[in-house]
Amino acid sequence: MGVGGNFWDLLKPYARFEGVDFLRDKRVAVDLSFWIVQHDAAIRSKNPGVRNPYLRTTFFRTLALFTKLGAFPVFVLDGEPSPLKDRARMERFLRGSGLEHSALAKPPEAAAGQAAPAARQRNRVFTAWVQECVELLEILGMPVLKAQSEAEALCAKLNNEGYVDACITSDSDAFLFGAKCVIKCLRSNSKKPFECYYLSDIEAGLGLMRKQMVAIALLVGNDHNLQGVPGFGVETALRFVKLFPDDDVLDRLSEVGKGIMPASQECFEAKFEHDAPSQLEDVGTARSPHCSQCGHPGSKRAHLKISCEYCVNNGSESCTMKSTGFKCYCSGCSKDRAIKEQKKQESWQLKVCQKIAAESGFPNKEIIEMYLNPNNHDNEGSYSLLLRWDKPKVEILVDFLAFHQHWQPSYVRQRILPMLSTIFLREMVSTSEEGLLLYDQYEFHSIERVKIRYGHPYYLVKWKKLIHSLDYVTQNFANEESVTGQTESTEADEFVDSMEGPDVPTIIVDDGCWYLVTEENTELVKIAFPKVVEKFLQEKYGWAERPADFGQSRIEKGIPRLAILFLRDSSSGIVPEFGEERSRE
């Protein structure tokens, strides 16, 4: 949830919609609980019979994030929730159950019958899910961190301090914890871009900074206090907090909570009493006479003697009939309207402040401290030592998924190969060492062709099986063919969300040789094997290097427009080696 009151709708106009390459070679912090809850619910709604959808989701989306999007994910777990959040969760549970909120004041066992035991049981089940997902992620070689309290708080801290480039979460309070870039909606297999929110865009567009957003959360409700201040919506809260600068807004909110109006030009300049009338009610000026015909200064009789200067200036010798909704913009009328607007604004401010002052104990200092100075991790200051990406333990993974998902070993090995090939190419980029093998069995052979998927180009890369292991391979693939029907059945059962569809390498047997064909990022292949890419482009399109006028001239010659994308100069960037640290930029 995060900030209540449809806070995301307020931010929506300032979202950026990024493409598939946005996260390539970037580190991203993933709120694991959010990931499990969001996609587990989606899968269950489409196919209730799916086995352990939380594991399936974690497996395939991690592969997609690592391979298709080229990111380095860091998974973050929730720690112990604060007592305030525990109470808010119970209140949300009671609301969903249609029970009275007054039950919260009673002991847990007596509160609303079986509500508390049911909630605890649900938490135990979810905790078990998370632990299984953590085990899976560690087998895949992904770093997993545990926050002392909120996962989104640690995600935000990692982002704020430069350890990661973005956070993946739908909790809008990540911004309140200090996040600079939040990805709310991520689709790995879609033409549609994903929603990315930058704090700098929100500050520029809405004029909202971090403490002002904390103030809005206190007014409209949040994960630690669902109710907020009664009568406050997001628009009202936004209008109110923008009366104060970011550095002072929380202090001024505390003063209003005590019944004291902060001194500023925009607001009252003294204490206010709830029943006191505005001191400016009697302020005003006597309005000069205006013509009933044209509405301009001066009476109708006076305009019969001396023509109205406003009407004469508009080319009329006598007063014209004023239009519906006419407004006079003489100095007196403008001043009169300004005074009325000031009174209206002050009246609105008084009502808003009275609502805030009527709320006992507002604002909650504990919530403010939680947002601005969260205690996130036991290893404070040593995150760089914890952010390590290791190679997946394939055989352990096979056993794990065979036990939990009942997947065939061949099914698991096929699905993990795109991850292994991505690791292989990254190693080639970072070390340029010759003789490296994919899965200790396959060598890089060639580029077969270009494939356009969801509007994005990929190379189909052929990997050749080593000759000395052909006897093993023949037997292995013979066994795979014997379970093909079962594997396809498994895939049909598990593949319930088109956005989470796994990549399946193609098996080719040619002249007694065995090959695998995988989809790979064009820039990564180009950096890892520049000579192979040069040869492919020369044979396929007739040139090796990008000519100065490659754009339109190549299109005129009939070469597909997307094919020329491969010739763009690539930026190698810094790719962390597996098992090694990557220094923060």
Secondary structure, DSSP 8 states (H G I E B T S, - for coil): --STTTHHHHHGGG-EEE-TTTTTT-EEEEEHHHHHHHHHHHHHHH-TT-S-HHHHHHHHHHHHHHTTS--EEEEEE-----HHHHHHHHHHHHHHHT--GGGGGS-TTTTTTTHHHHHHHHHHHHHHHHHHHHHHHHHTT--EEE-SS-HHHHHHHHHHTTS-SEEE-S-GGGTTTT-SEEEEE--SS-SS-EEEEEHHHHHHHH---HHHHHHHHHHH-BTTBSS-STT--HHHHHHHHTTS-TTTHHHHHHHHHTTB----TTS-SSB--TT---TTTT-------B-TTT-SBS-HHHHHHS--HHHHHTT-SS-----TT----SHHHHHHHHHHHHHHHHHHHHHHHHHHHTSTT-S-HHHHHHHHS----TTTT-HHHH-------HHHHHHHHHHHT---HHHHHHHHHHHHHHHHHHHHHHH--TT--BTTTEEEEEEEEEEEETTEEEEEEEEEE-GGGHHHHHHHHHHHHHTHHHHHHHHHHH---GGG-----EEEEETTEEEEEEEEEHHHHHHH-HHHHHHHHHHHHS-SS--TTHHHHHHHTT--GGGGGGGS---------TTS-----
